[in-house]
Amino acid sequence: MDRVIFLFDNLDNELWKTSLLIDLKIEENATYQIEYIPILKKKNGVIMAEGEKKRRNITRFF
């Protein structure tokens, strides 16, 4: 399975420091599963959000 991650790092705004990875699995019978993985930008990389930050990150997008 190939994965591509894009990190857009343009502003020092809180909204630019949060994002979701989307893990989409498509089966041969046209069924699919979607998993949303909340992440946070930290300096020159990203980490998975946990706890309250994870909950807040997901609710911002939905």
C-alpha positions in Angstrom: 0.0 0.0 0.0 1.3 3.4 -1.0 0.8 6.5 1.2 1.3 10.1 0.3 1.3 12.8 3.0 1.2 16.5 2.1 2.3 19.0 4.8 1.4 22.6 4.0 3.4 24.9 6.3 2.6 28.5 5.4 1.3 30.4 8.4 2.0 30.5 12.1 -1.7 30.2 12.7 -3.3 27.5 15.0 -5.5 26.2 12.2 -2.3 25.6 10.1 -0.9 23.4 12.9 -3.8 20.9 12.9 -4.9 18.5 10.2 -6.4 15.0 9.5 -4.8 12.2 7.7 -7.4 10.2 5.8 -6.8 6.4 5.6 -9.1 5.1 2.8 -9.3 1.4 2.1 -11.2 0.3 -1.0 -12.1 -3.4 -1.4 -12.6 -5.2 -4.7 -16.4 -5.4 -4.0 -16.6 -1.6 -3.9 -16.9 -1.4 -0.2 -14.7 1.0 1.7 -13.5 2.1 5.1 -12.5 5.6 6.1 -10.3 6.3 9.2 -9.6 9.9 10.2 -6.2 10.3 12.0 -5.8 13.7 13.7 -2.3 15.2 13.6 -0.5 18.2 14.9 2.4 20.1 13.4 5.4 20.3 15.8 8.4 22.3 14.6 9.6 20.5 11.5 7.4 17.4 11.7 4.0 16.0 12.7 2.7 13.9 15.6 -0.6 12.1 16.2 -3.0 14.1 18.4 -4.0 12.5 21.6 -6.6 13.2 24.3 -8.4 16.5 24.3 -6.3 17.8 21.3 -7.4 14.7 19.3 -11.1 15.4 20.1 -10.8 19.1 19.4 -9.0 18.4 16.1 -11.7 16.0 14.8 -14.6 18.3 15.8 -13.0 21.2 13.9 -13.4 19.3 10.7 -16.9 17.9 11.1 
